[in-house]
Amino acid sequence: MGGTPSQPTQTTQQVLSPEQRELLNITMPTIKQYAAAVPQRYQGPTTAGFTPEQTAGQNMALGAVPSIDTIGANAASANNFYTSGNIWDPAANPHLQGAIDAAVRPVYTNLTERALPAIRSGSIQSGNFGGSRQGIAEGAAIRDAGTIAADTASKIAQDQYSTNVNAQQRAIAMAPTVQGAQTAGAQVTSGVGDVRQAMDQARINSGVNAFNFDQYAPFMNARDILSIMQGLPGGSTVSTGNTPTPNKAMSALGGAATGAALGSALMPGIGTGVGAAGGALLPFLFG
């Protein structure tokens, strides 16, 4: 019936044009040199250090720490005092005690220098000096003076409390702002240093980039040339190999089928067998 058909094989080869071959010869030494060498690392500094302005600003900020701590401690002390019961105690608040003394002093001065002497003088004139009527009058005068003094002291305490508390609350609220002001000069000085450090870093980065470019430039140039080479016309692709040998037995079967169909169409009956036999012989006669 015939042997096993051979398997086809094919080899494809890219053939360069003379122009492409010339460009490849130019770039290949550079590519080999790049592949054989290890890229160098930039040996200079890659990070900019502190500028003199930054160092000065840092020292100024550190020098302001004691003042910042003092402001914070005073604010905390005032807050503790005004949130405690001592604010109402004249013994713990000398400013409050002084204000009360100044306010009630005229009351007692008037009592001792005017009211009581007037009562006693009237009692002498009426002949009742040392009597009960004099005692009642003096008691009433002392009581009234005490009431006036107490009311005055209470009002001053309330007024002073409200005034002082409001002032202290504003001072406490301003404490962070005042603390921040202690470092304003340091921040300005450091800010100038930050700008100069950024410029120094930009110069360093520029040097690093230039160094790296010098190392990679030959390879990138060769790569670009190869890209151009691939786009040049003139190259060709050549395929070589063998073609499969047809199987005569299988061809005979196909020819028999075709011949039988034609024989039946031309001579019904016997034409089918004749056509099949003829079609089967054709591959062996012309193969």
C-alpha positions in Angstrom: 0.0 0.0 0.0 3.0 2.4 0.1 5.5 3.6 2.7 5.2 6.1 5.5 5.3 9.7 4.2 8.4 11.8 5.2 7.9 14.7 7.6 8.5 18.2 6.1 11.4 20.2 7.5 12.1 23.9 7.0 14.9 26.4 8.1 14.3 30.1 8.0 17.4 32.4 7.8 17.4 36.2 8.0 19.8 37.6 5.3 21.0 41.2 6.0 21.5 43.7 3.3 24.9 45.2 2.8 23.8 48.4 4.6 22.4 46.5 7.5 25.5 44.4 7.7 27.7 47.5 7.8 25.6 49.0 10.7 25.8 45.8 12.6 29.5 45.6 12.3 29.8 49.2 13.7 27.6 48.5 16.8 28.6 45.0 17.7 32.0 45.9 19.4 30.2 48.5 21.5 27.6 46.0 22.6 30.2 43.4 23.4 32.2 45.9 25.4 29.1 47.0 27.4 28.1 43.3 28.1 31.6 42.5 29.4 32.0 45.5 31.7 30.2 46.2 35.0 28.8 49.8 35.2 30.7 52.0 37.7 29.0 53.7 40.6 29.3 57.4 41.1 32.0 57.9 43.7 31.1 61.5 44.9 28.6 62.5 47.6 25.0 61.9 46.6 23.3 63.8 49.5 23.8 67.5 50.3 24.7 68.2 53.9 23.4 70.8 56.3 24.2 74.4 55.2 25.6 76.9 57.7 22.2 78.6 57.9 20.5 75.4 58.8 23.0 74.7 61.5 22.6 78.2 62.9 18.8 77.9 62.8 18.9 74.7 64.7 21.2 76.2 67.3 18.8 79.2 67.6 15.9 76.9 68.1 17.7 74.9 70.8 18.6 78.2 72.5 14.9 79.2 72.7 13.9 76.0 74.4 14.3 77.4 78.0 12.1 80.4 77.2 9.5 78.1 75.6 9.5 75.9 78.6 9.1 79.0 80.9 6.1 80.3 79.0 4.5 76.9 79.1 5.2 76.4 82.8 3.7 79.9 83.6 0.6 79.1 81.5 0.2 75.8 83.3 0.6 77.4 86.7 -1.9 80.1 85.9 -4.4 77.6 84.6 -4.0 75.5 87.7 -4.5 78.6 90.0 -7.6 79.8 88.2 -9.2 76.4 88.1 -8.7 75.8 91.8 -10.5 77.3 94.8 -7.6 79.5 95.7 -8.8 82.2 93.4 -11.5 83.1 95.9 -9.1 83.0 98.9 -7.6 86.5 99.6 -4.8 84.8 101.6 -3.7 82.9 98.5 -4.3 85.9 96.2 -2.4 88.9 97.4 -3.6 91.1 94.6 -7.2 90.4 95.6 -6.5 91.1 99.2 -4.9 94.4 98.3 -7.9 95.4 96.2 -10.3 94.6 99.0 -8.3 96.4 101.6 -8.1 99.5 99.4 -11.9 99.4 98.9 -13.0 98.8 102.5 -10.5 101.2 104.1 -12.7 104.3 103.5 -15.7 102.5 105.1 -13.9 101.9 108.4 -12.2 105.3 108.3 -15.5 106.9 108.1 -16.8 104.7 110.9 -13.9 105.5 113.3 -13.3 109.1 112.3 -16.8 110.4 111.7 -19.7 108.1 112.6 -18.6 107.0 116.1 -17.3 110.4 117.2 -20.5 112.0 116.1 -22.6 109.6 118.1 -20.5 110.1 121.2 -20.5 113.9 120.8 -24.3 113.8 120.6 -24.5 111.6 123.7 -22.4 114.0 125.6 -24.5 117.0 124.6 -27.7 115.2 125.5 -26.3 113.9 128.8 -26.6 110.3 127.8 -23.0 109.5 127.3 -22.3 105.9 128.1 -26.0 105.1 128.1 -27.9 102.4 126.2 -29.0 104.7 123.5 -25.3 105.6 122.7 -24.4 101.9 122.7 -27.3 101.0 120.3 -26.3 103.8 118.0 -22.7 102.8 117.9 -23.6 99.1 117.3 -25.8 100.1 114.4 -23.0 102.2 112.9 -20.5 99.4 113.3 -22.9 96.9 111.8 -23.7 99.1 108.9 -20.0 99.7 108.2 -19.3 96.0 108.4 -22.1 95.3 105.9 -20.9 97.9 103.5 -17.3 96.6 103.8 -18.5 93.0 103.2 -20.5 93.9 100.2 -17.7 96.0 98.8 -15.2 93.1 99.3 -17.6 90.6 97.6 -18.1 92.9 94.6 -14.4 93.5 94.3 -13.6 89.8 94.6 -16.1 89.0 91.8 -15.0 91.9 89.6 -11.4 91.0 90.1 -12.0 87.4 89.5 -13.8 88.0 86.3 -11.2 90.5 85.1 -8.2 88.4 86.0 -9.7 85.2 84.8 -10.4 86.7 81.4 -7.0 88.2 81.2 -5.3 84.9 82.2 -7.4 82.9 79.8 -6.3 85.1 77.0 -2.7 84.8 78.1 -3.0 81.0 78.3 -4.6 80.9 74.9 -1.8 83.1 73.5 0.9 80.9 75.1 1.4 78.7 72.0 1.7 81.8 69.8 4.2 83.4 72.1 6.1 80.1 72.2 6.1 80.0 68.4 7.4 83.5 68.3 10.5 82.4 70.2 11.6 80.3 67.3 10.5 82.7 64.5 14.1 83.8 63.8 15.3 80.2 63.8 12.7 79.2 61.3 13.6 82.1 58.9 17.3 81.3 59.2 16.7 77.6 58.6 14.4 78.3 55.7 17.2 80.1 53.9 19.4 77.1 54.6 16.7 74.8 53.2 16.7 76.7 49.9 20.5 76.6 49.6 20.6 72.9 50.5 18.0 72.2 47.8 20.3 73.9 45.3 23.3 71.9 46.5 21.3 68.7 46.1 20.2 69.7 42.6 23.9 70.2 41.6 24.8 66.8 43.0 21.9 65.2 41.2 23.0 66.8 38.0 26.6 65.5 38.4 25.3 61.9 39.1 23.0 62.0 36.1 25.9 63.3 33.9 28.2 60.5 35.1 25.6 57.8 34.5 24.8 59.2 31.0 28.5 59.1 30.1 28.6 55.4 31.0 25.4 54.4 29.2 25.6 56.7 26.2 27.6 54.4 24.0 25.2 51.5 24.6 22.2 53.7 24.0 23.7 55.0 20.8 24.3 51.4 19.6 20.8 50.5 20.5 19.4 53.3 18.5 21.5 52.3 15.5 20.2 48.8 15.7 16.7 50.1 15.7 17.5 52.1 12.5 19.0 49.0 11.0 15.8 47.0 11.4 13.9 49.6 9.5 16.2 49.6 6.5 14.9 48.0 3.3 16.8 45.3 1.5 17.0 42.4 3.9 15.4 39.1 3.0 14.2 35.9 4.6 15.3 32.5 3.0 13.6 29.3 3.8 15.2 25.9 3.0 14.0 22.3 3.5 12.2 19.3 1.9 8.7 18.7 0.9 6.7 15.5 1.9 6.6 12.5 -0.5 3.0 11.6 -1.4 1.7 8.2 -0.4 0.8 6.3 -3.7 -1.6 3.9 -2.0 -3.6 6.8 -0.6 -3.5 8.6 -3.9 -4.7 5.4 -5.6 -7.7 5.2 -3.3 -8.5 8.8 -4.1 -8.1 8.2 -7.8 -10.3 5.1 -7.7 -13.1 7.1 -6.0 -12.8 9.8 -8.5 -12.8 7.3 -11.5 -15.8 5.5 -10.1 -17.8 8.7 -10.0 -16.8 9.6 -13.6 -17.5 6.1 -14.9 -21.0 6.0 -13.3 -21.8 9.3 -14.9 -20.6 8.3 -18.4 -21.6 4.6 -18.5 -24.1 3.6 -15.8 -23.6 0.1 -14.5 -20.2 -1.2 -15.9 -18.7 2.3 -16.0 -18.4 2.4 -12.2 -16.0 -0.5 -12.0 -14.0 0.5 -15.1 -13.6 4.1 -13.9 -12.5 3.0 -10.4 -9.9 0.7 -11.8 -8.5 3.3 -14.1 -8.4 6.0 -11.4 -6.5 3.7 -9.0 -3.7 3.0 -11.6 -3.0 6.7 -12.4 -0.8 7.4 -9.3 1.5 4.5 -10.2 1.7 5.4 -13.8 2.6 9.1 -13.3 3.9 9.1 -9.8 
